[in-house]
Each structure stands twice: as structure tokens, then as C-alpha cells.
Amino acid sequence: MSATDQGETRHIDLRSDTAIQPTPAMLEAVQALGFRDDLLREDESTNALVQQTCTVLGTADAVLTPSGTMSNQIAVMAFTSPGEEVILGPASHVRNLESAGLAANAGVQIRCIPVDRGTYDTDALARELRASSLQVARTGLISLEATYDLNSGFVTPLENYRDIRRIADEHDVPVFLDGARLFNSAHALGVDPREIAQHVHAVQFCLNKGLGAPLGSMLAGSQAFIERARRLRQRLGGGMRHTGWLAAPGLIALQEWQDTIAADHRAAQQVAERLDSVVGLTVVNRPVETNIVSLQVDPAVLSIDAFIEALIARGVYVKRIGDDRVRLVTHRSASTDDLERACTAIEQTVRSA
Ligand SMILES: Cc1ncc(COP(=O)(O)O)c(C=O)c1O
């Protein structure tokens, strides 16, 4: 029996929704597969996943990649030329957590515009879009994120997407959406994912994270874009053979996301409400909009490292996101009992400090 299966000693991992475990149905789907080669486009479940992605997002085509990071890199490489600029929000994953891939892979530089709780400053966007001149780099792409800020999970309003697209069209600049948590955004807005996707030229979403499949990302857009994306995926080493391992659970995730994500959001709100009332703790992203709780620990009460260590000793894992902050992400594999136990551990840790 593994450490995570042992009753009271079971670890509760709230560092990310990537800690989610596949459902029995996902594992059964993998066992039932006959594996074929996706580079030859012969794998049935991968082809079905591409089809389902197009239906859900309203796009012409899609491609499976191993990770959200690879999809983001491919998208930027496909839309831009070296020497151009990408406009994005300062907290974006693509800016901060992809090993400078935009510079190294695409040869572009970034220009940030302010984003307030997921709402992009469209005045700043209009100001910062640039045409090429002798000294100025042309804007090649606007890169958005859903949910915005992986430490807060903010939701961009539909009107903001609309305004961004209008401005982008006026300047003939494409818009890409890193929708690692697109379905969380769609649920929070109460819309189908395609109502968000219609405002951008291409979008990626992660099959793991809240959707709960073990691995993979879908990159979707026009046929011409995806054709280019397939070649870039191959160049980066992301072309894969027996992708049914990823696609079969992914297909199930796409069928079941509504209930899973609704439960995660409710759980995050409950956790936030409870912890915010503890002296020494502040939920900094209240009201919590999706499945991410950003928690500040008063340094006068306890240092952040001591807080994290004390929680690990109690079997609870949270992620450090700053000198006085951690994040907690709710997901299907952290049950109501687990969250109750985690909140109690956090309260006891702070009260006994
Ligand atoms: C907003 C955002 N984009 C992209 C990624 C990258 O996804 P992956 O870990 O699959 O590369 C993440 C991962 O957490 C993310 O939060």
C-alpha cells in the first residue's frame, strides 16, 4: 500500500489541480484501447479527441500536445516572427514559467499590460500595440490566459475578450488564449467554452489540471494554424505515437468536466471563507472565482516556511507563492473530508504558533 493510501497518514496535495488522479472510467478506457500511431493520424481515440475538442470549442481543427507549455510555445512560434513583440499580462505562465521559451524558441520579446483581477486594461493594449519601424518591434501577438494568474485563478469577462478582439482586429494582430484552465473560466462565467474561444484565433487547454486526465493539452484553431502547429510540435519533439494513453482519458474528461469543476469551485469558496476568518490568515483573492485560493500568512504570526513545514508534518501540501503566501488548489482528488482535515490542520498550525 502506498503512503497516499494509508488512512490517516494519507497526504492531501493542494499544491495544484495537477495532483488530480484519473477516474476508474479513465483507467478502464485505456485498458480497452487498441493503440495506433498518431503521427500517421491513425489513433482512433486521438482523432475522436480532436473532433470533440473542435465541437466543444467551435474550432476547425486541433492537435494534441504533451503539455500546456508546449502548446503555448507552439502557438507563439506559429503566430510570430523573430524580432516581434508579444503583449501579455505580467502574471502570465508564458512569461514567467516557461524557461524564457518566448525568447529562446520564438525569438520574440514581451510587453506587459496591466491586468486587474483578470480584466485586461484595453486602453493600455491600444496604446502598446506597435507597427514596425526602424527602431520599434512590431506586435506579433496578444497572448491571454484563462484562468488568469495561476496563483489566483481570475476570470476574464466576456466583454473584455470582445474589446480585446476588436482592438486586435483594428491592428491586424492575432490573439492567442493560454486556456490551461479554460473550463474553469467557462464555468465561472456560466457559458460554453466556445463562447470564450470565439474571441481568439487559437486556444490551448490542459487535459490534466481541473479536467482530471493524467496528461496532455489540446491546441485548437484554424486548419492552417493547426497544420503549422503540427510541424512545430514535431520540431520540438512533441510528435507522439501511441497517444491513446492520453486521448482516451482526455475524451472522458471532456464529457465530465461540468460536475467536476462546479464541485471544485464550491469547495474553494468554502475553504476561502473558513480560512479568511482565522486570525493571522487572509485570503488575498477573495471573492474566490474558481478553484484557487491564495492565502497570506501574517509573518508576525508565523514565517511562510515554518507554516509549510508544519503543514507537511500534518500531511497537507500547499504551494509557496511568495514571502508570505501559499496557494491551495481544490480538485476532484481532494475530497470534502480531505479539505476538512486540511483546514483543521491550517487552523491548528496558525493557532499554535
Ligand atoms: C496558466 C497556465 N498555463 C500553462 C501551464 C503549463 O501547463 P503544463 O504544466 O502542462 O506545461 C500552466 C501550468 O500550471 C498554467 O497554469
The ligand as an ORCA input file, in Angstrom:
! r2SCAN-3c Opt
* xyz 0 1
  C      -1.888     29.263    -16.926
  C      -1.008     28.093    -17.243
  N      -0.556     27.948    -18.491
  C       0.231     26.919    -18.835
  C       0.583     25.959    -17.922
  C       1.515     24.852    -18.347
  O       0.950     23.609    -18.347
  P       1.891     22.300    -18.298
  O       2.272     22.119    -16.867
  O       1.006     21.219    -18.830
  O       3.055     22.558    -19.173
  C       0.135     26.063    -16.606
  C       0.515     25.060    -15.605
  O       0.231     25.160    -14.443
  C      -0.688     27.159    -16.249
  O      -1.138     27.322    -15.006
*
